[in-house]
């Protein structure tokens, strides 16, 4: 806690204890291993210098449910999180502007670059990597200076505040406010923790304290936490057909001491059973599979709700949930594909492969557009002409999102074909009709959704003009192998153009193989398609700073999948084998996107996966040699083993070694300004 002589420092609660002492006890119950009072910002800076784990920093003027502080301490959205309230800004308090859950600006109301969306709630959690920046911001605020981001290094230097640019260092109650404003000025990525259903207020006098305590007492904390386990904004099907009763399952799971990971595993088993029933066929099996699929989706929602209710978050659990969601969906596609073929309704495996490829490429664009949008929020657009179509689309989207519950709001959320709607469509169509209708429905709606989101996002991306791939390891997330990294760079065409060209050769080969009477006769065309595919590697070393270069990873995924499918068709490989090989590729690529979202490094054995170029060259050689089926099975098994070993190393072996090697305990500390 930071104690800087605020007017609330001497206030006494209804129970007779000092407000600061009660807040200190709440911090301990929220998970702080140790609570210290820092009389000055310089003392806080010294604590930040010595800390080995994340710090909880709070002013002593905060009156809130303990759950509010526990949510702040355990928030999984990012390492550094600030409490944000919807109260109107007042002098001496820091106003904030948020975009997509990030605090993109903080400071006095009249100094914000845009309209304020809330006010700082007087408490924040600072991640380990941001502790040096916290110390710099505290020292700058202590002398009434404005931190300025340095050209090199994470900390920066300080420069005097201009007249009227902020509260002075001895302004009552302003120490923690100037601290968070300083962190924002230094470019720290701060996520916003909003208070919903619970109560949090900053008080300045006895009357305010009495009113705030009454508001806290009026709310049942446990009941509010159970309701908070449900996402505030979810999709239509999840909101009205799952979340209306899933909290009861959450409470039961908590009483049974089930973990979120355990619930995830059970949901996978439900989806697997549904896939088996879809493959078996028969009306009873199809209806039973549809019911199990729905219940599996309920459990898929419950695992996240249980994590939020019990505050049991982990990087491993988040990763596993992401990977399990895709694995379940694609297992269901496999069951539907087998069911179509088994019933003699057509080539079910071809439809299943198409559905899986479409959804994966869609998800790649979703991930990268999200990264683009987050980067745009951190770096407000300064180029281009405002008022264009992208500007109008952005404003229209914001208006629709703000109109929660309206017809336009639900249409916007439903038309993009989210996971809940996909599960519902599959369950209904397979129960009422058959697996063939189900797969066709998924492909049609998925294709329309891809076209809709792709068109709108392209227009908005051109307006934002953010070179998002310049902010990450493009080689890693392109999934380039040794060959692509050594190819010459063709800069004038741009990496996106080259990636699109790379997909055209495999697409042409696949069409020719599907339409021809003798696909095996096209083995001579495989090297040609490979050369076109490798054109994508000519952009590996170029700057990915175009407004649409966020589409490059998805284009390369499409190119590799199309080539693998084409080689499988030319080599007369069974449909289930082609599906299995592409499935292994999708698992590998979802691992990369999950790491992108968490800004994590490459998997331990990433080099052993050979890159999209290396894998494609091997497939081409197998096709020329006439051993596609054996070779594809061997390569797929090899990649799967590499993936499993990489997972074990990344999530179990290396953390265990790090824990044994670390002598210092790691945990959350509590610091509170007075």
N, C-alpha and C positions, 0 to 999 in steps of 0.2 A: 504494500500500500504506500501511496505517496502522501505525506502530510505536509502541506505547504501553507498552513495558516488560514484555511478557509473559514468562512463564517459558520459552517456546519460542524467544525471540529469540536466545539464544546457542547453540542446538542446531546440531550439524554432521551433515550427511548421510553416507551410506555412502561417497560419492565424495570426501568431505573438504571440501566447500564448505558455507558457512553455509546453513541452511535458508531464511533470508530471501532470500539471493541466488538460490538455485535457484527460489524462487517468483517472484521478479522476472523471471527469464528465461522462466519458463512464461507469465507474463502477456504478455510481448512476443510469444511464439509464439501466444498465444491471440488476438492482434490489437491489443493496447494499443500506441498510437503512442509513448507515453512513460511511463516508470515512475518514480515519485518515492516517497521514504519520508517520511512525516509523523510526526515524533516525538511530536506531541500532536494532540489533537482540534481545537484552535484552528488549527493549521497545516492540517489537513484542511479546515476551514471556509473558510480563505483560498483553498485550491486550488479548492474548489467555487465560490466567488465568481468566480474568474477563468476557470473552465473554459468552453469554447464547445461542447463535445461531451459525450457520455455518459461517465461515470466508472466504472471497475472498482475497487471497494474491497475489500481483503482483509486479514485478519490474517496475521501471519507464522507462525502455528501450524498452517497448513493443509498437509496432505500429500495430493496427489490427482494423478490423470492430467491431463495438459495438456488433454485433450479435455473434461474437466469444466469447466475455465475457459473453453475455447473455446465450449462450449455455452452457458455463462452469458453470455458476451460477445455471442453472435449470436442469442440466444433471440428468436423472433418473437412471443412471447405478449403482450408489453407493454414499455413503456419502462423500467420499474423492476422488476428481478427479483432475488430472493434465493435463494441456495443453501440447500436444506433437506435435512437428513439424518434418517434413521430411528433414530438413536442415542437411548438413553434420556436424558432431561434430567438435568443435574448442576448443582450450585451454580456460579454465575459464568457460566453459559451461558444464552442466551435461548431459551426454549421458544416454539413457534409453534402456532397453530391455523389450519388451512386449510379452505376450502370452495370447491369447484369451481376448484381451482388458484390461489386467491387467499389471501394471508396476511391474515386478518381480525383477528388479535390476535397480539401478540408481547410478551414480557416474562418476568419470573420465573415459574416454574411455578405457584406459589401465587397469582399475580396474574391469571392468565388467566381470561377469561369463558367457561369451558367446558373441555373436555378437550383436552390437547395432542395434536397429530397428528405432531409432529416437533420437531427442534431446529434453530436457525439454524446453517448450515454455515460461517460465518466469512467469507463473500464475497458481494458483491452488485454488480449493475450498476444505476446510477442514471441515468435519462433526463434529457435537457436541461431539460425543464420542471420536474423535481423537484429540480434542483440548489439553488435557494434554500431549499427545505425541508431538504435535506441539510445545508446550512450552519447552519441554525437548530438542527437536531437535534444537530449536532456541538458547537456552542457550549453548548447546554443540558447535554449529557452531560459536557462538560469541567468544568462547575462543579457536577456532581451534581444537576442540576435536571430536572424533568419538563416536556417541551414540552406546551403546551396549545393546541389549535386555536383560532385567533382567529375572531371572528364574521365578519370580512371579510378577504380576502387569503389567499394560499397559505402564508404562513410561520408566523404565530402568535407567541405570546410564551412565556415560561417561568415556572414556579412551582416552589417547593422540593419535592423528593421527600418523602413522608411517611416516618416511621421504618420501616425494614424494607421499604420499597417497591422497592428495587433495589440493585444493587451500587454502592458508592461509586466516585468517579471514579478512585481510585488502586487499585482492586481489580485484582490480576493477571489479565491476559487478558480483561478485560471491556470494553475500550474499544469494539471493533467490535460487541459484543453490545448495549451500551447505545445505540449509534448506530442499529442497525436497530429497536430497541424505540422509540426516539424518533421515527423516521420513521413507524412504525405509529401511534404516539400522535397524530401530526399529521394523520392521515387519508390518508396517501399510499397510493395503490393499488399494492400490491406483489404481484407474481406469484411463485409458488413454482417453483423449478427443482429437481426431485428427481433424485437420483443412482440410475441403474439400470444394472446390469451392470458399470459402471466403479466406481472406488474413490475415496472422499474421507473423510479423517478429520482431526480436530483433535487435536493432540498437546500434551502438557505436559511430558514428560520423555524421556530418551534411550531408555528401554524402549518407550515408546509410539511413538516415531519409528521404531525398528527394525521393530516389528510392522506399522506402517502402510506402510513402504516394501516390506516383504515382500508385503503384500496387493496393492500396486500392481503389483509385478513379476510376480505370478502371473496377471495378466489380460492377454490379447492385446488391445491397445488398438484396433487396426484392425478385428479381427473383432467386437469388442464394438460399435464404432461402426456397422458394417454391420447388426448385429442391432437396434441402437437406431433405425435408420432406419424400422423397422416400428413402427406405433403400438402402444403398450402395451395399449390396449383398443380393439379394432375390432369390427365386426359379424361375425356368424357366417360368412357367405359369404366375406368378405374375409379372415378369419383362417385358414380351412381350405382355401380354393380359390384364393387369390391370394398371400397373404403367405408361404405355404410355399415358394414358388419365386421370387417377385418380387425378393428381394435379389440373386439372380444376375443379373437384368436390370439392377438398379441398379448393380452393379459393372461390368457391360459398358458401360452408358451413361456411367459416370464415366470409363472408359478411353477411350471414343470422344469424350470431352469434350463430350458433350451437356449442355445446360442444362435445368433443370426446365421453363422456358418452352418450349423446343424439344420436350420430351417431351409437354407439354400440347397443343401444336399437332398433333403426330403422332396423339395420342389423338382429337382432334377429327376428323381425316381418317378414322380408322378408323370412328368413329361415323357420319360422313357417308356413307361407303361402305356401311355396314350399312343405313342408312336407304334408300339408293337400291335396294339389293337387296330390301329388304322391300317397296318400292313396285313393283318389277318382278314379283314373284310367281314361282311355280314352286318345286318342292321343293328343287332344287339351290340356287337363289338364296336361299331362306329359310334353309336350313341354313348356307350360306356367310355370310349376314348375321349369323346367330346366333354363329358362330365369331368373326367380326370384332368383333361387339359385346362379346364376352367379352374378347378381346385388347385392345380399346379401354379396357375397364374396368381391366384389368391395368395398362395404361400410365397410366391416371388415378390409380392408386395409386402407380405408380413415380415420377411427377413429384414428389409430396410426399416420398417416401422418398429420392429423389435429393437434394432440397433439404436434408433433414435429414442425409444422409450427407456431402455436400460443404459444408454450412453456407452455402449460397448462398440466402439469403432476401432478399426485397424486397417492399415494399408492392405494387408493380406485379404481381409474380408471384402473390402471394396473391389480389389482386383478379381477375386474369385466370383463375386456377384456379377461383374461385367462379363467375365468369360462364360459363366454358367448360363447367363441369359441367351447368349448367342448359341452355345452348344445345344441347349434345349430346343431352341427354335429350329435349328438345322437338323436335329434328330427327328423332329416332327416332320420336316420336309422329306427326310429319308423314308419315314414310315408311310407318308402319303404317296411318295413315288413308287415304293414297292407295292403298295396297295393297288395303284393304278395298273401297273404291269401285271400283277398277280391276277387281277380281275379281267385282264384282257381288254382294258379300256384304251390302251395306247402306250406310248413310250413315257412311262411315269418318271423314269430316272432323268430324262431330258428336261422335263418340267421342273423336277426338284433341283437339278443343277442350275437351271435358269433362275429359279426363285432365290436360291442361295447366293448366286453371283450378283443378282440385282440388289438384294438387301445389303450385301457386304459393301458394294460400291457406294450405295446410298449412305451407309453408316460412315464410310470414310469421308464423304463430303460433309456429313453432319459434324463430325469431329473437327475437321479442318475449318469449317465455317465458324464453329464455336470459338476455335483458337483465334481466328481472324477478328471476330467480334470483340473478344476480350482484349486483344491487342489494340483495337481501335478505341476501346474505352479508356485504356491506359494512355493512349497517345491521341488526343482529340484531333480531328481532321483539320488541317490548316491549308490544304491545297484544293484546287478545283473550284467549281462554281456552285454555290449553294442554290437551292431552289429547283434543281433538276429533278429528273424522274426518281433517281435514287433517294434524294432528300425527301421527296413526297412519299415514296414508299416507306421509308423509315418512320416518318411522322404518322402515316396511316397505321403501320404495324403497332406503334407505341399506343395509339388511341384504342385500337382493338384490344390489345393486351390489358389496358387499364379498365376496360368495360367488362369486368369479370362477370361471367354468368349470362351474358347476352348471347343472342343467336349467332352473331358474327364472331364472338369470342370462341364459342364451341365449334363453329364451322372451321375456323382457322386452325384450331388444335386437332380437329378430327381429319381434315382433308390430307394432312401430311402422313396419315397412316401409321400412328405410333404403335408400340408393342401391344398395348391393351386391345386396340381395335384389330390388330392382326390376329391375336389369339381368339377374340370373339368371332371374327369372320371365319376362321378355320373351324372353330367348334360348331358354329351354326351350319355352315355349308356341308361339312362332313356328316353331321347328324341328320340333316334334312335331305341331302343328295348323296354325294359320293366323293372320294378323294380327288377325282379328276376335276370336278367343279370347284373344289376347294383350292387346288393349286392354280387353276386358271384365274379364279377370283383374286388370289394373292398377287399373281403376276399383273393383272389388269390394274388393280387399285395401286399396287406398288409402282408400276410404270407411270401412271398418271400423277401420283404424288411426287415421284422423282422429277418429272417434267415441270410440275408446278413450282416446287421448292427450288429446283435448279435455275429456272428462269428468273424468279424474284431475287434469289440470292446473288445471281450474277449481276443484275442491275444495281443492287445495293452495294455489292463489293466494289464495283467500278466507281461508285460514289465515295466509298470510304477510302479506297486506294491505300491499303495497308500492306506492306511487304512482310506478311506474317512468317514466311519460310526463312526470312533473313534472321529471325529471332530464335530459331531452333537449329538443331543439327539436321540439315536437309539430307545429307547422305544417309543418315540413320533412318529417317522417316520416309525417304524414297525407297528404302530397302535396297540400295545399290550394292552390288557385289564387286569383286575385284576387277572384273572386265569393264563394267560401266565406269568405274573410277579411273580407269586407264585410257578410256577412249578420248579422242580430241574433243574440244569444246566448240560447238557451233552456236555462238552467241546471238547472231542476228535473228535467228528463228525463234528463240525463246524456249525455255524448258516445257511450257505447256503445249505449244505447237508440236514439239518433238514427241511428247508423250502421247498426244492424240494420234499422230502419224504412226507411232509404235503400235497402237491398238488396231489400226486399219488392216495391216497385213494379216494378223491372226484372225480378224473378223472375216476377211475375204476367204481365207483358207477354210474356216469353219463352215461358211455358207456353201462353198463349193463341195465340201465333204458331205454335208447333209443333203444337198440336192443331187449329187452324183450317184450313179448306179454302182460304182466300184471305188469307194473311198481309198482303198489300199493303193490304187494307181496314182494317188496324189502325193506319194512319199517324196517325189522329186520337188514338190512345191514347198515342203517343210523348210528346207534351208532358205528359200526365198522369203518365206514368212518370218523366219528367224532374223534375217538381215534387216527387214523392215522393223521388227520388234526392237532390235538393238539400237535403232535410231533414237529411242528414248534415252539411251545412255549418253548421247551426244550433248545433252543438256545438264548432265550431272554436275559439272564444274561451273556452270553459269550461275549468275546471281538470280535468285528466285524472288525478284522484287516487283513483278508485275501485279496489277490489281486482281488478276484471276489465277495467279500461280498457286493459290491454295488448292486448286483442283488437280495439281500435278500428282500427288500420291494416289488419288482415286483413279486417275487415268492410267497410271502404271499398274494398279491392281487389276483394272479391267483388261489391260493388255496381257498381263501374265495369265490370268484366268482363261481368257479366250484362247490363248496359245495352247495352254495345257488341255483344254477341252478339245480343240481342233486336233492336236496330236493324238489324243485318245480315240477320237472318232476315226482318224486316218488309220491308226494302228489296230482298229477293231477291238479296243479294250471294252470290257463290259461296263454298262452304265454305272453300276454300283461302285466300281473301282475308280472311275473318273470322279464320281461324287466324293468318294473318300479322300482322294488326293487333293481336290480343291478344298475340301473341308479342313484338311491339315494346314493348307496355305492360309485359310481364313483365320484359323486359331493363332497362327504366327503373327498375322497382321493385326488382329485385335489386341494382341499383347503389346505391339508397338504403339497403337493408338491409346491404350490404357496408360502407357508410360508417358505419352505426350501430354495427356491431361494432367498428370501429376508432376510433369517436368523431371522425369526420372531418366537415368542413364540407360544405355543399351543393355539388353539381357546378357548374362554372363557368356553364353556361347553364340552370340549373334553372328560372329564371323563364320561359324560352322554351318550356318543356314545357306551360304553360298550366294545370297542375293537373288533378285528376280532374274537377273541376266544369267548367272551361273546355273540356276535350276533350269532355265529355258534351254540353254545350250545342251545340258545333259539330256533333256527330253528329246531335242532334235536328233542327237546322236542315237538315242534309243529307237527313234522312228526310222532313221536311215538303216539301222541294223536289223530292223524288223522284230524287235523284242519289246514293244511298247508295254504290254500288260505286265510282264515280269519286271521290267525296269521301273514302271510307274509304281508298282506295289513296293518295290525295294526302296525307291527314293522317298515315297510317302512314309514308309515305316521308319526310315532313317531320320527324316525331319521330325516325326512324332517323338522319337526317342530323344533327339536333341532338345526338343521343346520341354519334355518332361524333366530331363536332367537340368536344364536351365532354370526351370521353376523351382526345383528342389534346392539348387545352389543359391538362387536369388532370395528365396523366401525363408529358407530354413538353415542351410549350412553357413552362409556368410553372416547372417544376423547372429547366429550362435557363436561364431568365431569372434565377431565384434564385441558381443556381450562379455565373453571371457577375457578379451584383451583390454577391455575398458575397466579401469579401476574406479572411476568416478561414477556415482549414481546419476541416473538421468530421470528427471521428473519435472513436474510443474511447481514453480515457486510462486509465492504471493508477495507482491510489493504494493503498498498503498500510500498515495500522497495524502497528507493531512490538510 
